[in-house]
Every structure is written in C-alpha cells, then in structure tokens.
C-alpha cells in the first residue's frame, strides 16, 4: 500500500498500458484504489 501518493507510482498505475484500473476514494483526503486486471 502506497499511502503517500508518490507521483511516479500514480503515473504508472494510471497509465492504461500497465493494466490497472484506478480511482480516488473520498477517504482521508483521497485514497487511491487500484486493481490489476488479468
């Protein structure tokens, strides 16, 4: 779990070519929820 939202991590997770689906949840000021698609 990456709770400090490092920009390089978010860039990787949010790039469609890397196979993740991601969204920001309204928890603690914006918690990122990411799922790796098979």
N, C-alpha and C positions, 0 to 999 in steps of 0.2 A: 504494500500500500504506500503510495506516494502522497503524503498529506501536505506537502509544501508547494505543489503545483509548479514544479520547475518547467520553464518554457520549452526546453528541448524534449522533455518527456511528453508534454502536451502536444507538441508539434508532431512527434512520432505517432502518438495514439490517434490523433485527429486526421492523419493522412490516410485517405481511403485505401491506398495501395498496400497498407500494412495489415489490413483485415480486421480492424477494430470498429465497433460501434460505440460511440461515447456521447454522454450528455452530462450537463451540470445539474446537480440536485440542489435544492434550497436547504441545505444543511450546513451549519457552521459557516455561513457566508459563501457557500458554493463548493460542494464536494463533487468531484468528477467521478462518474460511474462509467466504467469501460468494460466491454465484453469482447473477447477474441472470438471471431467467427471461424468455424471449422471449414 
